[in-house]
């Protein structure tokens, strides 16, 4: 189907088959997995654990890091 259209960049191929996704991308179409298409972005246990273990920075820490990076990159 992708090969038969001239507007390949407007197509979205929905499949979990890696070969189908790869061929569609090579032909210029966009791809989505089935869960993404259905809107059920379920996270695996590993992803949830990784996300939950991220430390949150305080506003003061963010400002301090930004200030340090400005000094390094902008030679201030």
N, C-alpha and C positions, 0 to 999 in steps of 0.2 A: 504494500500500500504506500509506503513512504517513497519508494522509487517512482511511483506513477504520478506524483504531484510535482509541480514546479515551485510551490511555496513550502518547502520542507521545514523552514524555521518556524512556521506557524503551527506545526503538528506537535502533539504531545502523545507519546507512546506510553501506555500504562501496562507494565509487566514486571514480574519478579524474575523472569528468565534473563540471566546475565548476558547470554548470547544475543537475545532479541534487543536488549538495551544497548549493547555495544554496536550492533549493526545499525540501529536507529540513530545513534549519536554520530557514527561515521558518515551517515547520509545527511546529517544536519538537523535532525529532529531533536526535540527535548524528550526526556524520559522521566517517569515517576514510578515508584514502586506502588503496589496495590494499597498498602496501609497508608502511605502518604496521600494517595488519591482519595481514599475514603475518609481521610481526616482523622484516622485513629493512630496518631503518632505515639505508639507505646514505647516506652524506654525499657531497655533490658535492665536486669538487676545490676549488671556491671556499670552501666551508665548512671543509674540512680545513685549508686554508692559513690561513684566518682563525683557527681554533682553535689551530693550532700556533704562531701568531705572538703569542699572548697572553702577556704577561710574567707570571710567577708572583710573588706578593708573599711576602716573608718574614714570619714571625710578628711580628717587631719592627716592620715596616712597617705591618702590619695594626693593631697596637696603637696606633701613632703616629697613623694616620688616624682610628681610632675616638676617640682622645683629642681630636683637633682638632675632629672633628664634634660631640662632646659639648659642647665649649666654645662652638661656634657655635650649636647648637640648644638647648642647655639653659642657656645663659648662666652657665656655671660659671666 
